[in-house]
Amino acid sequence: MEAISPWGHGLRIWLATSAALYAAFWLQLASPVSAALTVAILAQPRRGQALSRAMYRFAGTAVGGVASVILVAAFGQERTLILAGSTAWLGLCVFVAAYLPGDRAYGAVLSGYIVGIVAVANIALPQSVFITTVERVAATALGIAAVLLVNIGLGSPRVWTGLQIRLLAAADITRDFVRSALRDGPPEPARVAAVLSTVIALRDDARFIAGETADGANRAAGARSAIAALSGMIAASRSLAVPVASGVIAPIRAQCLAVIDAGGELRSAALARQLVIAPREGSTPGIVRVRQHGLDLIDATRQLQDGLEALSTGARPQWAASLPVHRDYQVALRDAVRIMIGFGISAAAFAASGWPATSTSLSLVATLCGLSAVAPNPAKFATGALVSAPIAIAASGIVRFVILDGSQGFVVLVLAMAPVTFLACYLMLQKTTAATGLLLNVFMVTLVSPYNPQTYDFQSFLDTAVLIGLAVMVLFLTSRLVLPISAQQRLRWLVRSSRQSLADIINGHRRSAQSQRARSDDRLAQFATWSAGGGVLPDIGLPSMLVMADLAVAAAGVNGALRQTGNIEATRNVRAAFLRADAAALDTIAEGLLGALPSITASLRPGTTRAIAEISAAAGVIRARRAWPIAALAKDAGGVEAVMKQIRIRSGLPYRVARYSATALILICSAVAGLLIWNVYVTSPWTRDGQVRVQVVNVAPRVSGEITSVEVKDNKIVRKGDLLYVIDPFDYAVARATAVANAESREADLADKEGRTMRRRALTTLSTSIEEKQQFDAAFKMARAAVADALAQRAQAEVNLRRTEVRSPVNGYVTNLLLRPGDYATAGSINISIIDSDSFWIDGYFEETKLARLRVGDPATIQLMGYAAPLRGVVESVTRGISSAQAAPSTQGLPNIDPVYTWVRLAQRIPVRVRITDVPSTVVLAAGMTCTVSIIEPPELNQSWLSQLWRRLLGTSRAP
Amino acid sequence: MHHDWNFDGVYFAPFVGQAAIALVILLVVRMGLGRVRFGDHVANAPLAEAGLYICVLAVLVLIY
């Protein structure tokens, strides 16, 4: 496989991390760390691997998010049930993952541990689980976008080119195997297993290339077809290697060898087919088998060539093949139970400890358990975690508290993280330290914990470090102590499932020979791997596995062929013979079918021929059960370069220039398009953060008293002067009557006093004294003043009486009416609110960066949530001040300035008041409604269309 | 012009919907591109596809 430069890989991951962090800061995501973590986890060296993992990560996050919401919604009140449910869900996901190949397994496991992160972390705040889920999905999407963009833009190595090289090498090995099988007789089982393992190992990569390019699906189909063809070539050549007492075998072998040497070239293959089929007289089932498998070998060689071509050119291959895998139920179950026990015990232990950081720790345990479940070797992954944790803690401690230590520049942050990222990427590319590298990056991001603004709290760093240490210990102990699976056990399960599979096929389980062969090959390869890993079974070894596999494939072939011809009787006989392992009976059936061959209809002949061949093959396998000749195990992977030359892509200079110009043209268009999108969304004056505002009149009574009647209903319109409610008027009527009476009494007194005074004034000092005159005069004036006082009181009493009827001061709507007759109204305290229906306006909270592009008087459209028809308005004014969080005065009256500054500066929002000019008749305006406000920039008259376009693209401010 | 997407009470910025529609359009276009061997005619096919996506998105943003 081609080497991947650790520098290139490191650079890509570092750039993706930086981009994800910057975007997360800029978008003010609640958890920028999640975005960076996504990048760290998706840090796959090849494009297809990263794409595939990204896709399944997103799907897994979404499914896990939904599961968390459901779990919390169902057991919101009961923490134990949430923990138990999370554990069960995690186990289920791990179990399912054990049956899925590659990154699908990762997606399944992720949806399991997302529950650990979202549901368990929010166990104390069930109401916020939805928000957390949404934020999690947003952060994941951002991380994925960063990884994809960087992978695409920087041209990370592709999987399919590497696979092509490996496939060609495997084809060489297989061809050598076929040649030596045809020349030297049946190869020994170890060599068969070795070749099969080489071929099987290619399957994982074939999965990644489907999404890598536009024609990736064809390339993937080609790779699958080629892999299936290799497996078919191995099987057919092993059958042809079995000696047959007939002169026909030698020429057939020679034809096959010629086709192999010609690389499946079309004309020679067709010719060989003719020659293999041609002579018909003197047939035996053995000869039919040799002919049939000779054809299979030739067809497989052609299929290989076709598949390789499809892989390299992206054309659709002629043959389609699926590659099912073998998975052990026992292994899946134990993996699931192990994870459940590990997570369950730590959940119980942490919950019992009552430690506040429990939930964080549990999410870490869930993440690690999940990642270990999809690692090729969980025990090795646990060791990798154990090694990487202390390195990550030391490295991120240095980054955070020595290098950064209070600084707040984004460039400084990403530069400080770079060395650790590069180291992690280097380790990731080494086979033995891949898990260590991945986890080093994951732990480092967790520990540096970039946030906007960054905190430098050593205590929280230590807490996280301790949590990571605990989680790693839990993982390590679980992987070693809980239900460990020995190589021996795995071998035994493989044998058991091989037997089961053989029994199923003999009993009529419908499965194509190709599909059965893929499974059998997988089992054989796994058997060889675990045997090499130190497992030995006393009673059964690779030869027996091979016999079972061959029998199962032959039986699947027989069943399929006989089903096709509808020969029920033969099917029954074959089954009986299989169950007795009776080679002679199988031969008899085959001879019977062969004898009847000339008399059956032509359309059934190919199926019957196939059945005869497979029955004969099965008989041969049963007969030759323990006779494996020993052949030298030759490992020759040379000749790759020679085959590589077969495949050339068009690479002349003019063509290359054309391809680069086409790419450049598309990129220029997309750059303009990108600027346009940027302008529309980021710089053009619009905001989603708008609100409908209104003036509210708070009505309070001027007089106190019990309310006798309420004349309005809630939310009903009232006109200015309409009666709102009536306060019991009795007291005020009495007061007015008293005042009237008092006034009348004083007026009478005044009339009396006036008469007396006037009389005294007319008299001389002979009949009255000056003093007496003076006294009467004063009494008269006092009486007059008393009348004035009484009249004023009467007026007040009358007004008070009128004020028992409270009336609306404006046109508007009564709101939040809580008054009932019988309530006591206290003078001066508000008891009814009226929304002034003439006063609606819109406040748009615009980012300060957008203010340069709006003017007072600009028209605006206002889009309410829930209404399709927009409102229209005009910018009325811009608020001239908002409060500053920075300048709060301290005790001495000096401003208190926060020393912490943010990685990424965010624009403040300034309220802009928009007068509503036009409300569609269907819209019911209510204060507090959310709306989107877009300012319509009027075209500027004195500018050319070019400069206007330029201005639109760059989003620069308007001329004043 | 700017109208939020209502998904059962959860409102998304219009951009989210446009990005999704553009993705669907690109997937359809991609099938056709695979047929005409688009990858052979450009130097970096994924980069060119990303460029096409941005163009599709821009058209959606403008006409929406």
Interface residues (C-beta under 8 A of the other chain):
Chain A: R47 V134 L149 N151 I152 G153 G155 E212 T213 A214 D215 A217 N218 G314 I649 R650 R656 A658 R659 Y660 A662 T663 I666 L667 C669 S670 V672 A673 G674 L676 I677 V680 Y681 W686 R688 T861 Q863 M865 G866 A868 T932 S934
Chain B: M1 H2 H3 D4 N6 V10 Y11 A13 F15 R30 L33 G34 R37 F38 G39 D40 H41 V42 A43 N44 A45 P46 L47 A48 E49 A50 G51 L52 Y53 I54 C55 L57 A58 V59 V61 L62
